[in-house]
Amino acid sequence: MIISASRRTDIPNYYAAWFLRRLQQQYVLIRNPLNRRQVARVELSPEVVDCIVFWTKNPEPFIPYLPCLQEYCYYFLFTLNSYEKDIEPNLPSLPKRIETFKKLAATLGAPRVIWRYDPILINEKYTAEFHLKSFAFLAEQLKDSTEKCVISFLDFYQKIASNVQELGIKPLAPHQKYSLAGGLLQVARSFGLQLASCAESPELGAMGLNKASCIDAELIARIGGYTLQVRKDQNQRQECGCAESIDIGAYNTCLSGCKYCYANYSLNSVRRNVREYCVDSPLLCS
């Protein structure tokens, strides 16, 4: 069993103590996002967990807890962009996050820290030229701290429509995506980094851009020393290459406030749920 922690919220940044308490208790309860009355128990003992995949924009609060995970196979997906506070209002400064990325990789090794440069959004301020320049800067900073970068373009979910309009974000035509992805691929190769795309059009593969598997059975086999027989995750989009996993997070609980985020309906819903947070609860913010 693979644990995803979590596509729905930033557990390493905001709920590290809760997660470690769940490991101590060796189980967690999760609500069905489509039916709150339906609650499932998920065992977290090392005997049943094949790997834990952490998704985060700031794992710095979690780093002191890493020694508690010695019995588990795990790796991090670390989203690191160059957006300013108008897009990612509640994150530490970019230099601080770069420092944290390097610190985490120095502790775990480069293969276990995957860089995510996503989502790529375009407006008058954040142009294609901006992304090429900022991606090159970050790639130079991180080239010795990771082996792989995953990119994706912004999905225009209905729940972020007002933010999209307010920020003047424009959808990209297929040829524009192809051109920008090609430029990013050249940059990545110049720094010795693999580049893959997350849930994007198969046409990007024609230029040598691999399809990403963020929940990656091959990587788990590499770092864990065993082979898994796992299916593609049927709960994700058709273009997604992720292996099947169980997500233990909860929507509307991330405090980062990123304007492109699909996991929060509103700031008020996040504030309401966070008031329910208890480190000892088997349910997150509930």
matplotlib code that plots the C-alpha trace (Angstrom):
import matplotlib.pyplot as plt

x = [0.0, 1.3, 0.3, -0.1, 0.5, -1.1, -2.5, -5.2, -3.2, 0.4, 0.9, 4.7, 4.3, 1.2, 0.4, 3.8, 3.0, -0.4, 1.2, 3.8, 1.1, -0.7, 2.5, 2.8, -0.8, -0.3, -3.6, -5.5, -9.1, -10.1, -13.4, -14.7, -14.5, -17.8, -19.6, -18.5, -20.4, -18.3, -15.1, -12.4, -9.6, -6.2, -3.5, 0.0, 2.2, 5.5, 4.4, 1.6, 2.9, 5.2, 6.0, 4.9, 4.9, 4.9, 3.6, 4.8, 5.8, 7.7, 8.9, 11.1, 8.8, 8.9, 12.7, 13.2, 10.8, 12.6, 14.4, 11.0, 10.5, 13.4, 11.1, 9.4, 10.3, 9.4, 10.3, 9.2, 7.6, 8.7, 6.8, 9.1, 8.1, 9.3, 5.9, 5.5, 3.0, 0.3, 0.2, 1.7, 0.9, 1.8, 5.0, 8.5, 10.8, 12.2, 15.8, 14.5, 12.7, 15.8, 17.8, 15.2, 15.2, 19.0, 18.9, 16.3, 18.2, 21.4, 19.6, 17.8, 19.8, 18.9, 16.8, 14.3, 13.5, 11.6, 11.3, 7.8, 7.7, 4.0, 1.5, 2.8, 0.4, 0.7, -0.4, 1.1, 3.5, 4.4, 5.2, 6.8, 10.0, 9.6, 9.2, 12.2, 14.4, 13.1, 13.3, 16.9, 17.7, 16.1, 17.6, 21.1, 20.3, 18.9, 20.9, 22.9, 19.9, 17.5, 17.6, 14.2, 11.7, 8.0, 6.1, 2.4, 0.3, -2.5, -5.9, -8.7, -10.9, -14.2, -13.4, -10.4, -12.3, -12.4, -8.7, -8.0, -10.0, -8.6, -5.0, -5.6, -4.4, -4.8, -5.1, -2.3, -2.9, -1.4, 1.4, 2.3, 2.5, 4.7, 7.1, 7.4, 7.8, 10.5, 12.4, 12.2, 13.4, 16.5, 17.2, 16.7, 19.0, 21.7, 21.8, 21.6, 18.0, 15.3, 12.1, 8.7, 5.1, 2.3, -1.1, -0.4, -1.1, 0.7, 2.0, 4.6, 6.2, 7.2, 9.9, 11.3, 9.3, 8.5, 5.1, 5.4, 4.5, 4.5, 3.5, 6.2, 6.4, 9.9, 11.3, 9.8, 11.5, 14.8, 14.8, 13.0, 14.8, 11.7, 9.3, 5.6, 2.8, 0.5, -2.1, -2.5, -4.5, -8.0, -9.1, -6.8, -7.1, -6.4, -3.2, -1.9, 0.8, 0.6, 0.4, -2.5, -2.3, -4.4, -4.5, -4.8, -5.2, -8.3, -9.5, -9.9, -7.2, -4.1, -3.1, -0.7, -3.5, -2.0, -4.3, -4.1, -5.0, -7.8, -7.8, -9.5, -13.0, -12.5, -10.4, -13.4, -13.8, -10.1, -10.3, -13.4, -11.8, -8.4, -10.3, -11.1, -7.5, -6.3, -3.0, -4.4, -7.4, -7.3, -9.1, -7.4, -9.2, -12.4]
y = [0.0, 3.5, 6.4, 9.9, 12.7, 14.6, 15.9, 17.6, 19.6, 20.3, 17.9, 18.4, 22.2, 22.4, 19.1, 17.4, 16.7, 15.2, 13.0, 11.7, 11.0, 9.0, 6.9, 6.3, 5.1, 3.3, 4.2, 7.2, 7.9, 9.7, 11.0, 10.4, 13.8, 13.1, 11.7, 13.1, 10.5, 7.8, 7.3, 4.8, 3.5, 3.1, 1.1, 2.8, 0.2, -0.4, -3.9, -2.7, 0.6, 0.1, 3.8, 7.3, 10.0, 13.5, 16.5, 19.9, 23.5, 23.9, 20.8, 22.7, 22.1, 18.4, 17.9, 17.5, 14.6, 12.6, 10.3, 9.0, 7.6, 5.2, 2.1, 3.5, 4.0, 7.5, 10.4, 14.0, 15.9, 19.5, 22.2, 25.2, 28.1, 31.7, 33.3, 36.3, 36.9, 37.7, 34.0, 32.2, 34.6, 32.5, 30.7, 31.5, 33.6, 31.9, 31.9, 30.2, 27.5, 26.9, 26.5, 24.0, 22.0, 21.7, 20.8, 18.1, 16.6, 16.6, 14.5, 12.1, 12.1, 13.7, 10.8, 11.1, 14.8, 15.4, 19.0, 20.1, 23.3, 23.7, 24.8, 27.0, 29.9, 32.8, 36.4, 39.8, 39.5, 35.8, 35.4, 32.5, 34.4, 34.8, 31.0, 30.2, 32.6, 31.5, 27.8, 28.2, 30.0, 27.3, 24.5, 25.9, 26.1, 22.6, 20.6, 18.9, 18.3, 16.5, 14.3, 15.0, 17.9, 17.5, 20.3, 20.9, 23.7, 25.3, 23.5, 26.0, 24.5, 26.3, 26.9, 29.1, 31.0, 34.3, 34.1, 33.4, 36.4, 38.7, 37.8, 38.0, 34.4, 33.2, 29.7, 28.5, 27.1, 23.7, 25.1, 27.6, 24.8, 22.8, 25.7, 26.6, 22.9, 22.5, 25.5, 24.1, 20.7, 22.3, 24.1, 20.9, 18.9, 21.6, 21.1, 17.3, 17.1, 14.7, 16.6, 15.0, 16.4, 15.7, 14.8, 16.7, 16.0, 12.9, 15.2, 16.6, 13.2, 13.6, 16.1, 13.7, 14.9, 11.9, 11.2, 11.8, 9.3, 11.3, 8.3, 6.3, 2.5, 2.4, 5.0, 3.2, 0.0, 1.8, 3.4, 0.6, -2.3, -4.2, -4.5, -3.6, -5.0, -2.0, -0.6, 2.8, 5.0, 4.9, 7.9, 10.2, 11.7, 9.5, 11.3, 10.7, 8.1, 7.6, 4.3, 3.5, 5.1, 6.1, 9.9, 10.7, 14.4, 16.6, 19.3, 22.9, 22.6, 24.1, 27.5, 28.5, 30.3, 29.7, 31.3, 28.3, 25.7, 23.2, 21.8, 24.8, 26.1, 29.4, 31.0, 30.9, 27.1, 26.6, 28.8, 27.0, 23.5, 24.6, 25.5, 21.8, 20.8, 18.6, 16.9, 13.8, 13.3, 10.4, 12.7, 15.7, 19.0, 17.1]
z = [0.0, -1.0, 1.2, -0.5, 2.0, 0.3, -2.9, -0.8, 1.7, 2.7, 5.6, 6.0, 6.2, 8.5, 10.1, 10.8, 14.5, 13.6, 11.0, 13.4, 16.0, 13.3, 12.7, 16.4, 16.6, 13.3, 11.7, 10.3, 9.6, 6.3, 5.1, 1.6, 0.0, -1.8, 1.3, 4.7, 6.5, 5.0, 7.0, 6.4, 8.6, 7.0, 8.7, 8.8, 10.3, 8.5, 7.7, 5.4, 4.1, 1.0, 0.7, 1.8, -0.8, 0.6, -1.4, -0.1, -0.9, 2.4, 4.2, 6.6, 9.7, 8.9, 8.7, 12.5, 12.4, 9.7, 12.1, 13.1, 9.6, 9.7, 9.3, 6.2, 2.6, 1.5, -0.8, -1.3, -4.2, -3.5, -5.5, -6.0, -8.2, -8.6, -8.2, -5.8, -3.1, -5.6, -6.5, -3.5, -0.6, 2.5, 1.6, 2.9, 0.7, -2.4, -1.0, 2.1, 0.2, -2.0, 1.2, 2.6, -0.7, -0.5, 3.2, 2.6, -0.3, 1.7, 4.4, 2.1, -1.2, -4.5, -5.8, -3.0, -3.6, -6.8, -7.9, -9.2, -11.2, -11.5, -12.3, -15.1, -15.6, -18.0, -17.7, -18.4, -15.5, -15.6, -19.3, -21.2, -21.0, -17.2, -16.9, -19.0, -17.0, -13.6, -14.4, -15.5, -12.2, -10.1, -12.2, -11.6, -7.8, -7.5, -10.0, -7.3, -5.0, -7.4, -10.4, -11.8, -12.4, -13.1, -14.9, -15.6, -17.0, -15.0, -15.2, -15.2, -12.5, -11.8, -8.2, -9.2, -11.9, -9.9, -9.2, -12.9, -13.9, -11.3, -12.2, -16.0, -16.5, -20.1, -21.4, -23.7, -27.1, -27.7, -29.9, -27.1, -24.5, -26.9, -27.5, -23.8, -22.8, -25.4, -24.0, -20.4, -21.7, -23.2, -19.9, -17.8, -20.1, -19.8, -16.1, -16.2, -15.0, -16.3, -17.2, -17.2, -17.6, -15.2, -16.8, -20.0, -23.6, -25.1, -27.9, -25.5, -25.6, -29.2, -28.1, -25.5, -22.6, -20.5, -18.9, -15.1, -12.5, -9.3, -7.3, -9.0, -8.6, -10.3, -7.9, -4.9, -6.1, -6.5, -3.0, -1.2, -2.7, -3.7, -6.6, -6.3, -8.3, -8.5, -10.9, -12.4, -10.1, -11.6, -9.5, -11.3, -14.8, -17.8, -18.6, -15.1, -14.8, -11.0, -9.3, -7.1, -3.6, -0.6, 0.1, 3.8, 3.6, 3.6, 1.3, 2.5, 5.1, 3.4, 4.7, 1.9, 0.0, -3.5, -6.1, -8.5, -5.9, -6.6, -3.1, -1.3, -2.1, -0.1, 2.6, 4.9, 4.6, 5.3, 8.4, 9.6, 9.2, 10.7, 13.9, 14.2, 14.1, 17.0, 16.9, 18.7, 16.3, 13.9, 11.4, 10.0, 10.9, 11.7]

ax = plt.figure().add_subplot(projection="3d")
ax.plot(x, y, z, "-o")
ax.set_aspect("equal")
plt.show()
